[in-house]
Amino acid sequence: MYTPQDIDLTGRSTRQSSTTNAATAVMPPVQELTGRSTPSKCDEAEPRVQELTGRSTMSKRDEAEPPVEKLTGRTTMSKRGETKRTLYDAGQKVRVELRRIEHFRGDRGLVKQTSNNQKKPLAESIANESTEMLISDAQTTNTATSSSYVEEAKVCQSSSSSTVVTNDTISEEHLLQTFVLIWLKSNIDESDDIFRSYMTHLRYVVNNVNMFTDPMKCVKFLSQIKNDKVLMIVSDDQCELIIPEVHDMAQMDSIYLFSRSTTPCKQLANGWSKVKGVFTDIVLLCKSLKQNVDLFENDSVSISIVSADTTSKQNIDELDVSFMYTQLLKEILLEISYDEKSFKDFIAYCRKLYAKDFKTLETIAMFEREYCPTKALWWYTYEGFLYRMLNKALRNLEINNLIKLGFFIRDLHQQLQFVYEKQFGHTQVESFTVYRGQSVCNADFEKILKTSNGLISFNNFLSTSEDEKVSLTFGKNGACKPGFVGILFEMTIDKSITSSPFALLDEYSYFQGTEKEILFSTHTVFRIKEIKPIEAVNLRWRVVLTLTQDNDPQLNAVTQCMRKETEGSTGWHRLGILLVKVGEYSKAEDVYKVLLNQTTLDELEKAHLNHQLGLTKRKQGNYEEALAYYEIAQTIREKILPENHLDLVSSYNHVGDVYEAMGNYPKALSHYEKAIEICEKTLPLNYAQLSSCNNNIGDLYNDMTEYLKALFYYKKALEMRQESLPPNHPDLATSNNNIGDVYTNIGEYTQALPYYKRVLEISRKTLPPNHPDFATFYNNIGLAYDSMGEYLQALSYYERALENSKHSLSEDHPNLVNFYSNIGLVYFNMGNFSKALQYCQNALELCKKSLPENHPILATSYNNIGMVYLKRGEYSEALSYYEKDLEISSKNLPPNHLDLGPTYNSLGHLYFNTGQYLKALSYFEQAFVICETGLPSNHPILAKCYSNIGNVYSSMGEYPKALSYFEKALEIREKSIPRNLPNLAASYSDIGLLYNRMNEYEKALLYYEQAVESAQRSLPEDHPELLMYKKNTEAIKNR
């Protein structure tokens, strides 16, 4: 039974060091043998009724000249995403905007600390729903109940020795182990005693064995594994087929051939570096597997590196992201109070995860009966689930598991502290040396080489040995792996330094160790003193480290800055802030709900917690719930705070942000103006608050397509942030992103691209690699390339955006609409209409699930699909979707709003393609009036308007008028920097076709050849437009 307490006793135990002889510790009897949004667009391709706007358009032409086939003109479309939609030029897409309204510094840490007797323990409630469902089972802790789980697991295993693999198999199982074990065997007889014995042996190495008889299903399963390494056993009859298919997969670590005869398999294994051997004995195979697993776990301790000049606020934000978050997380978990309910929740969670593993369930039952804080070291060194679960969670920053393991992390740290004081508190030895051998990847080694005298942090509990020879073995083994370097860390330890506790484990470990292992607490920081080769030929190096002092000035500067970023009244408040910071919004929501449900809270704390819940809901794309929480917070603050209090600025800004996201611009502007009014009255000026207010008003004007006003406010925000923040602060990324948005909206794509790339540069230094905002950054860079006609580059960034968001957002998050739309539209521009339709329909389905029925983005989705149907010649389908677009847009937008341009333009294309030229001309002219009023005179979209009107006049036989409009379009496009080559080609083609109709063939040929030249520099060889231009050129030449 677990009883929380401060450690004042020591439990007896032993342990091996991370070098481990656990491979021989327990083996069963052997039987013989054997991964702000904004718009989307589509540069279309038909005759030249070009698209206009940020949404889409396209046109096609009934060419009357038999020798010259009808050409296609390009058009496009765009729309604004997160909740906004605005008119963009042909190249525009759904830009995901980076909006940092979330945490104002004045709003953090404002919660007053209530007295201790008013607080309930919180750990009990931080669990996911599946765990909560099991809590009732965890209440009974007697042996009979524990045994029932074991018996149930035994029944499951007796009925099915192999795991049935589905798409859901990976998720939970991979929380538990570092490796995935796969066995590909031509046939499986689960009733066979020998086979069952094999499975028993294998499960002593890796918890779950994934069995396959079909090689293709096996390969598909492998392709779904992203973050774990794969160990694969292949029976002899499958070797020749499967090894070439899987050998070079990044996730494939090792392949073991299991056969009754070694000779044929040895021949097959030649030349494949990942094949570790041919085995006829299951015991020897398991021993090799175990050694591989142990070596990987030793080498997988993650490290963070801080350069020697990171001493001031000006470069704190260039810190290794994992250094920041592991330090903060450690402090927070040690600060939180846990109780017996935390322990029971953890037991229930583990029973669910290991429901079919009777051996581990027996260990869980023993852990439930016998664990106490004074035995933390014993249990950490015990060969079982706990050690691997903890170190994998620390290595990968698996927030959910780290929260559940928080009580154990605290107990382990406290026992290390107690044993340290007992062992080293009264000794005469001033310092001593320990060693650690491991391999590191080439990239990390390059960082170490460049960081002499800097800091290095080991982010797991760190196992070292006083025996240099034992540690050297690990560095030697690591050097054998491709892409890795073997390192022997030589660590000088001053016993008087208490920055991180450490202890000799011989007396406290589960194993009766003889390797003199010394274990350090997690996030122990050393200074790099010297780096020198041991055996350069074998890639082995000695790195000399010293344990950092408690008062190390560099470490203190870093730590204080990071602590300020997560200020809060309790550990749970700090944890909520940290979870938001790393993009774990649903987990942050869990924390804040538990805090809010405490029995006694003062009103300001209630306001703060409701505000933070609003933030988590806003980040998850649930605008209505976000607004409800924000308004509760705002109401409380308005009642009890002075009218100029800065907390009201935070409330007004966040409420305004949600109204903006929901398309209610007047209410959004009203709230933003209240916020900025308070800021300007408050002296001294709070630059953090005031810059955010200016940024938010810039957002709103951007949505309202008043781009010059938006640029004015965005630049004011950037100037304030540059004066008050370090150069890589995340808020500077926000400002750069927003300015890039405006330049994109006004067609200045070369101006926009550097701002977007600066955003990506800053964020790679300050955010975890899978943070949701990276989808925004990739999307915006894709948008710029798309607008410049560089479609393959655009597609690459859009796909990265979608992949990132699938890892970090819920499956029905509104931002996914933007990414699907953008990929669909770039496929449209590349001439792949079936894929374009597939992605645009995916976007529409998500719109219907996640947004109100009259939301502007829904109109854009209808327009996109209509555009694709129009291109395919399915006019009735196209008209149906365009009418839905017009119905929604007319309800939501004023008559002259820029977003009506794409709607009118699309209808113009439709009527043009069906030969109804007067109707087409009417819609194109309406689109032109809107764009001429709202855009600069040289904007690329105006070129599309001129081109579309010119196409109508050309088809009506009014050639002088047509030529006048075509020349205006060409003038804009030729002056555009950089040139959008696909659109420029379309203009040349339009004029060439016109001269062909006027029987001026030399001029026609000149323009056709220019169209071909421009298109060849920007479009694939099989693109329909390029093929059309070539045909037209040949037809003229052959007259």
Secondary structure as UniProt FT lines:
FT   STRAND          13..14
FT   TURN            18..19
FT   HELIX           22..24
FT   STRAND          59..60
FT   TURN            66..67
FT   STRAND          72..73
FT   TURN            82..83
FT   TURN            90..91
FT   HELIX           105..107
FT   TURN            108..109
FT   HELIX           116..118
FT   HELIX           123..125
FT   HELIX           129..138
FT   HELIX           143..159
FT   TURN            167..168
FT   HELIX           169..173
FT   TURN            174..176
FT   STRAND          179..184
FT   TURN            190..191
FT   HELIX           193..203
FT   TURN            204..205
FT   STRAND          209..212
FT   HELIX           215..223
FT   STRAND          229..235
FT   HELIX           236..238
FT   HELIX           239..246
FT   TURN            247..248
FT   TURN            250..251
FT   STRAND          252..258
FT   HELIX           262..269
FT   TURN            270..271
FT   TURN            273..274
FT   STRAND          275..279
FT   HELIX           282..299
FT   STRAND          303..306
FT   TURN            308..309
FT   HELIX           313..316
FT   TURN            317..318
FT   HELIX           321..335
FT   HELIX           340..353
FT   TURN            354..356
FT   HELIX           358..370
FT   HELIX           373..375
FT   HELIX           376..381
FT   HELIX           385..396
FT   HELIX           399..404
FT   HELIX           406..424
FT   STRAND          431..441
FT   HELIX           442..449
FT   TURN            452..453
FT   STRAND          455..458
FT   STRAND          462..465
FT   HELIX           468..478
FT   TURN            479..480
FT   TURN            482..483
FT   STRAND          484..494
FT   TURN            495..496
FT   STRAND          502..504
FT   TURN            506..507
FT   STRAND          508..510
FT   STRAND          517..520
FT   STRAND          524..535
FT   HELIX           536..538
FT   STRAND          540..547
FT   TURN            550..551
FT   HELIX           553..565
FT   HELIX           571..581
FT   TURN            582..583
FT   HELIX           585..596
FT   HELIX           603..619
FT   TURN            620..621
FT   HELIX           623..640
FT   TURN            643..644
FT   HELIX           646..661
FT   TURN            662..663
FT   HELIX           665..681
FT   HELIX           687..703
FT   TURN            704..705
FT   HELIX           707..724
FT   TURN            727..728
FT   HELIX           730..745
FT   TURN            746..747
FT   HELIX           749..766
FT   TURN            769..770
FT   HELIX           773..787
FT   TURN            788..789
FT   HELIX           791..808
FT   TURN            811..812
FT   HELIX           815..829
FT   TURN            830..831
FT   HELIX           833..850
FT   TURN            853..854
FT   HELIX           856..871
FT   TURN            872..873
FT   HELIX           875..892
FT   TURN            895..896
FT   TURN            898..899
FT   HELIX           900..913
FT   TURN            914..915
FT   HELIX           917..934
FT   TURN            937..938
FT   HELIX           940..955
FT   TURN            956..957
FT   HELIX           959..975
FT   HELIX           981..997
FT   TURN            998..999
FT   HELIX           1001..1016
FT   TURN            1017..1018
FT   TURN            1021..1022
FT   HELIX           1024..1037
//
